[in-house]
Amino acid sequence: MELKGDPELPPSGITVANVKIGRVVWSLSEISDCYDVSINGLSLGPEGTVDYVPEEYVAEGESAEAFADAGSWNAIIGRVKPGDRVILKFPRSPQRDLFAWHVKDQGGVPVVAGD
């Protein structure tokens, strides 16, 4: 499954609910240019036996650069799966924008808090 919106007019308020997909280990491959995506009750694997539960991570600190220098960013981005939300609570900077890009590249949903 892929959710791809138009970057100039991204859809929002998308809900995927109570979907069972069999004979697949991983089916949610990409979410891009879509906002406020909710995934509830998605089951994957043979006969829908593996429940997919999106995770939410919070990346915060004095700056995105200090967060990266401490190795904290690598700990988060290595665990992000498609559909997971990563809340970025840093002042605006090129590093924060790079973090958001990495989240999207992993299929996650970056949420920038407090500009």
Buried (B, 14 or more C-beta within 10 A) or exposed (E): BEBEBEEEEEBEEBEBEEBEBEEEEEBBEBBBBBBEBEBEBBBBBEEBEBEBEBEEBEBEBEEBBEBBEEEBBEEBBEEBBBBBBBBBBBEEEEBBBEBBEBBBEBBBBBBBEEE
